[in-house]
């Protein structure tokens, strides 16, 4: 696969995040539809989590087999790969957990500052101070922080795409692109959700900025990932992506549960899993 084709894969995986952003300008979406979309995305990601973890952990298993069965490896090599896998998986998952905590604490402090400002002119001044960057409203600022968090894990996804394609694992790279593309399309809903309750619709330019912040790192990660073809680096990149995917699955299911409509939740998971399995069969039939 050429460098240009690898870059194209990364661009495709990242650009789909713009699909969900216009929803921020729509009012009155059905909760059932929203629950189904979130659950379907989670279903695709469950399949992708299994595939990604399998590819990330395979070198660790092989290193152990070399020591115990083939007598051709070293315990040091096994411990190194197992440690890298564990560390990267933890960073991918827990890093976003602590980012979410920081984001919630920041929002709580902002609300407390506004509340303590009093009434009248003082309250207005406090409200202005809580608007964050360039006078953004509280909801706009929260959407911005969510986009940053999604961008961080999308960067790890891009690294996994670039590394897999550069290692000639074309079928897995294509599978990652399809899975991440579907996943990113649904992430747009999560970004604009805080602004959905506002009377004023967000501007198209602002939605575009959020899309670049959240989706751009996928392409950037692909560019960087394809430059390094190394088994240990591949373990780190894929484990980071696996941890991030697991985090997003939990968040999507949490949103779907809060929306109710448990039947739609299960249908969404079922459809998402079938889509992931179907994608795998298409790749096999195509000889990739």
N, C-alpha and C positions, 0 to 999 in steps of 0.2 A: 504494500500500500504506500503510495507516494505521500510526501509531506503535505501537499495541498489537499489531498483526500482526507488525511487525518484532521487537518484544520477544519475542513468542511463538516466532519462528524461532530467536532466540538461546537461549531457554530449552530448546527441543527439542534443539538441537545440543549443549548442555552437560549435560543431565540424563542422557543415555545412558551417561555414564561410570560411573554407578552399577550398570549391568548387569554389568560384569565384576568388581566389587569382592567380591561374595560368594564368588568362587572362592578367595579367601584363606582361607576356612574349610573348603575341600575338600582332601582328601588323596588322592594317587594318581592324578592326571589323566594320561591317555595322552599320551606325547610326540608321537605322530603327530597327535592332535587339536590339541594346542597349536601344533605347527608349521603345520598347515593354517590355523588361526585367524589366526596372526600373518602368514602369507603372503597370505591373502585380504584382510586389512586393508591390507597393503602394495600389493596390486593395485589396490584402490579408490583409494589415495592416489597411485599413479602416474598414473592417469587424472586425478585432481583436480589434481595438480601441473602437468600440461600445460595444463589449463583455466585455472588460476590464473595461471600464468606468462604465458599468452597475453593475458589481460585486463590484467595489470600492465604488459606490455611494449608493448601496442598504442598507448598515447599517445606512447611514445618513438618508435615507427616513424612515427606520424602527424606528429610534430613535425619529423622528418627529411624526410618527403615534402613538407611545407609549404615547407621551405627549398630543397630541390633540384628539386622538380617544379612546385610551385604558386607559388613566390616570394611566399608570404604570411606566412611565419613568420620567426623569427630563430634564428641559431646559438646565442645565449644561452639561449633557451627549450629547444632540443634538449639542450644540454649539461646544463642544470639537471635536466631530467627523466631523462636517462640516468644522471646522477650519483646522483640520489635512488633510482632503481631499483637500481643497483649497491650502494649503501650499505645500503639496507633489506634486500636479498637476503642480503648478507653478515652483517648483524646477526642476521637470523632464523636463519641456519644456524650461523655461528661462535659466536654468543652462547651457544647451547645446548651447543656443543662445549666451550667454556671453562667453562660451568657444570658439565658432567659431569666435567671434570678437577678442578675445585675440590671437587666432591662426593667423588670418589675419593681425593683427597689428604686430605680431612678424615677419611674412613673409615680410611685407612692410618695416620694419626697416632693415631686413637683406638685402633686395634688395637695399635700399638706401645706406647702408654702403658699399656695393660692388660697386655701381655706383660712390660714392664719393672717392673711393680709387685711381681713376686716371687710367692711362694706364700702360702697361708694367709690370714690377715686382710688382709695388704697386697694380695693378689690380689683379694680380695672388694671391697676399697675401690676398686681400680682398675676393676673391672667395673662398680661402681655409677657411677663417674665417667664411664664411656663410654656410659651409657644416654641421655644427652642430656636432652631436655625431659621434665620430670616423671617421671623414672625409666624412660623408654622403653628397651626392649631395643635392641641394635644393629640388628636387622632392622627393628624398628618405626621407628627413626630414619631408616634408609635409605629406607624406604617414604615417610616424610614428605618427605624431600628430593626424591625422584622426583616426588611429587605437586606440589611447588612448581615444579619444572622444567616439568612438563607444563602446569601452570596458566599459566606465562609464555607458552608458545607458543599455548595455547588463547585467551589474551587477543588475540593477533594475529589468530587465526581469527575471533573475534567482531567485531573491527574490520572485517575484510573483509566479513563478512555484513552488518553495519549499513551500511557505506558503499555496498555494491552495491544493497541494497534501497532506500536513500534516493535513489540515482541512477536508480531505476526500472529497474534491470537485474534484474527479478524472476526470470527463469529461471535466471540465474547465481546469484542469492542462494539460491534453492531448491536448486540443485545443490550449493552449498557446504554448506547445512544437512544435506542427505542424506549427503554425503560425510563431513563432520565428525562427524555423529551416529554413523555406522558406525565411523569411526576412533576416536572417544571411547569407544565401547563396548568396543573391544579394548584401549584404553589402561588400562582398569581392571585387566586381567591383569598388565600391566607394573608397576603400582603395588604390587600385593599379592604379586608374585613373591618378594621377599625374605623374606616371612613364611610362605611355603608350607612351608618345611622345619622350622619350629618345631613343637614338640609342642603348645604352647598355642595355641589358635585366637584370632585377634584379635577384640576386642569389636565388636559392631555399631555402637556409638557412634563408635568410632575409625575404622571403615570409612566411616561417614557424614562424619566430619570430613575424611578424605582426599578424598572425592568433592567436597565443597564447595570445598576448596583447588584441586583440579585442574579441576573442571567449572564452578565459579562464574565464573571470569574470562571464559568464553565469553559469558555473558549480559552481564557488565559491559562487555566490549569491544563488543558489539552496541549497547548503549545509547549509548556514546560515539561509535561509528562512524556511527550514523545522524544524529548532530547536526552532522556536518561533510560537506557535499557539495562537494568540490573535486577537480579532476582530479589535481593533484599529491599531495594527501593520499591519494587513492585508489591512486595508484602505490605510495606508501610502505606503506600497509596491506596491499595484495595481495602486494607483494614480501616483506614480513615473513612473511606466511602461507606463501608459496612456500618461503622458506628453512627455515621450521620444518617444513613437510611433508617436504621433502627429508631433513632430519635424522631425522625419525621413520621414514621409509621405510628408511633405512640401519639404524637400530636394530632395527626389526621383522625385517628380513631377516637381520640378524646373529643374533638370537635363534633364528629358524627354522633357520638353518644349524647352530647349536650343538646344536639338538635332533635333528639328523639327519633321516631320512625325506625325502630329496631329491624323491622322487616326490610326496609330500604338499605339499612346498614349491611345486613347479611347478603342481600342481593348484590350490593356494590362490591363486597369482598369476593363473592363468587365470580362475578363478571371480570373483576380485575385479575384474579388468579387464572381464569381461563384465557384472558388476553395474553398474560405472560407465557403460559404454556403454549398457546397457539403461535406466538412469536418464535419460540424455540423450535417448534415443528417446521415453521416456514423456513427458518435458517438452515435446518438439517436438510430439508427437501431441496434447497437451493445449493447445497454443497458447501456452505460456509462453515 
